[in-house]
């Protein structure tokens, strides 16, 4: 079972900031934060870089749409600053781009992980159980959670 003390303090702080923005903590918010961090790392940019643009592909329904707030928090790309857009999609992914004609990376959620999350949440877990699923997801490796393409 995951515990918060096993999570680095800067990552924990980022999850807390995402929770504050979003209104509650859960697995799809965590997935969004993690997806944003992969994009930043792979492009070698910092949160808030004004050259970064993100397009998120997902089905715009709760709880999947929670990913948007996670990505907004981790990258600094927001709908309000027009550096984050979303497109309706049956898959969950994001394209992170630096400026025009510069580097970009695609990060896709592992469909097996998404299906497992959907099954767990379909059982209508308690708020505490939902939070625990989010913390468990926070400890998974990027290789387990995502498929990356350059």
C-alpha positions as CSV (number, residue, x, y, z in Angstrom):
1,X,0.0,0.0,0.0
2,X,1.3,3.4,-0.9
3,X,2.0,6.0,1.7
4,X,2.6,9.7,1.4
5,X,5.9,9.5,3.2
6,X,7.4,7.5,0.3
7,X,6.7,10.3,-2.1
8,X,9.3,13.1,-2.6
9,X,8.3,16.3,-0.9
10,X,8.4,18.4,-4.1
11,X,6.2,16.0,-5.9
12,X,3.9,15.8,-2.9
13,X,3.7,19.6,-2.9
14,X,2.8,19.6,-6.6
15,X,0.0,17.0,-5.9
16,X,-1.3,19.3,-3.1
17,X,-1.3,22.3,-5.4
18,X,-3.2,20.2,-8.0
19,X,-5.7,19.2,-5.3
20,X,-6.2,22.8,-4.3
21,X,-6.9,23.8,-7.8
22,X,-9.1,20.9,-8.6
23,X,-11.0,20.6,-5.3
24,X,-10.2,17.0,-4.5
25,X,-7.5,14.4,-4.9
26,X,-7.8,11.3,-7.0
27,X,-6.2,9.0,-9.6
28,X,-6.9,10.9,-12.8
29,X,-5.7,14.1,-11.3
30,X,-2.5,12.3,-10.3
31,X,-2.2,10.8,-13.8
32,X,-2.5,14.4,-15.3
33,X,0.3,15.7,-13.0
34,X,2.5,12.8,-13.9
35,X,1.8,13.2,-17.6
36,X,2.8,16.9,-17.4
37,X,6.0,16.0,-15.6
38,X,6.9,13.6,-18.3
39,X,6.4,16.2,-20.9
40,X,8.5,18.8,-19.0
41,X,11.3,16.3,-18.4
42,X,11.4,15.0,-22.0
43,X,11.5,18.5,-23.4
44,X,13.9,19.7,-20.7
45,X,11.8,22.7,-19.8
46,X,10.6,24.1,-16.5
47,X,7.0,24.5,-15.3
48,X,5.7,27.8,-16.7
49,X,7.9,28.0,-19.7
50,X,6.0,30.4,-22.0
51,X,7.2,28.6,-25.1
52,X,5.5,25.4,-24.0
53,X,2.1,24.4,-25.5
54,X,0.1,21.4,-24.6
55,X,-2.8,19.7,-26.4
56,X,-4.6,17.1,-24.3
57,X,-6.7,14.4,-25.9
58,X,-9.3,12.7,-23.8
59,X,-13.0,12.0,-23.3
60,X,-14.3,15.1,-21.6
61,X,-16.2,13.3,-18.8
62,X,-15.6,13.0,-15.1
63,X,-13.3,11.5,-13.8
64,X,-11.1,11.4,-16.9
65,X,-11.4,15.2,-17.4
66,X,-9.6,15.6,-14.0
67,X,-6.4,15.0,-16.0
68,X,-6.7,18.5,-17.4
69,X,-6.2,20.1,-14.0
70,X,-3.3,17.9,-13.2
71,X,-1.6,18.9,-16.5
72,X,-2.4,22.5,-15.9
73,X,-0.8,22.4,-12.4
74,X,2.4,20.6,-13.4
75,X,3.1,22.5,-16.6
76,X,1.7,25.9,-16.1
77,X,-0.1,25.6,-19.4
78,X,-3.7,26.6,-18.8
79,X,-6.8,27.1,-20.7
80,X,-6.8,30.7,-19.5
81,X,-3.3,31.5,-20.7
82,X,-4.2,29.7,-24.0
83,X,-1.2,27.4,-23.8
84,X,-3.4,24.4,-23.1
85,X,-6.1,23.1,-25.4
86,X,-8.0,19.8,-25.4
87,X,-9.5,17.6,-28.1
88,X,-12.2,15.0,-27.7
89,X,-10.6,11.5,-28.0
90,X,-11.2,7.9,-27.0
91,X,-7.6,7.7,-25.9
92,X,-5.8,9.7,-23.2
93,X,-2.7,11.5,-24.3
94,X,-1.0,14.9,-24.6
95,X,1.3,16.6,-27.1
96,X,3.8,18.9,-25.5
97,X,5.4,21.3,-27.9
98,X,8.1,24.0,-27.6
99,X,7.3,27.0,-29.8
100,X,6.6,26.5,-33.4
101,X,8.8,24.1,-35.4
102,X,10.7,23.1,-32.2
103,X,10.7,19.8,-30.3
104,X,7.6,18.0,-29.3
105,X,6.7,14.8,-27.5
106,X,3.6,12.7,-27.3
107,X,2.7,11.0,-24.0
108,X,-0.1,8.5,-24.0
109,X,-1.7,6.9,-20.9
110,X,-1.3,3.2,-20.9
111,X,-4.7,1.9,-21.8
112,X,-4.4,-1.1,-19.4
113,X,-3.8,1.3,-16.5
114,X,-6.8,3.5,-17.5
115,X,-9.1,0.5,-17.8
116,X,-8.0,-0.7,-14.3
117,X,-8.7,2.7,-12.9
118,X,-12.1,2.8,-14.5
119,X,-13.0,-0.6,-13.0
120,X,-11.8,0.4,-9.5
121,X,-13.8,3.7,-9.7
122,X,-16.9,1.9,-11.1
123,X,-17.2,0.1,-7.7
124,X,-17.8,3.6,-6.2
125,X,-15.1,3.6,-3.6
126,X,-15.2,5.9,-0.6
127,X,-13.4,9.2,-0.7
128,X,-10.5,7.7,1.3
129,X,-10.3,4.7,-1.0
130,X,-10.2,7.0,-4.0
131,X,-7.4,9.0,-2.5
132,X,-5.5,5.8,-1.8
133,X,-5.9,4.8,-5.4
134,X,-4.4,8.2,-6.3
135,X,-1.5,7.7,-4.0
136,X,-0.9,4.2,-5.3
137,X,-0.8,5.6,-8.8
138,X,1.7,8.3,-7.7
139,X,4.2,5.6,-6.9
140,X,4.0,3.8,-10.2
141,X,6.8,4.2,-12.7
142,X,6.5,6.3,-15.9
143,X,7.1,3.1,-17.9
144,X,4.0,1.5,-16.3
145,X,1.8,4.5,-16.8
146,X,2.7,6.0,-20.1
147,X,3.7,5.3,-23.7
148,X,5.9,8.0,-25.1
149,X,6.7,9.0,-28.7
150,X,9.0,11.7,-30.0
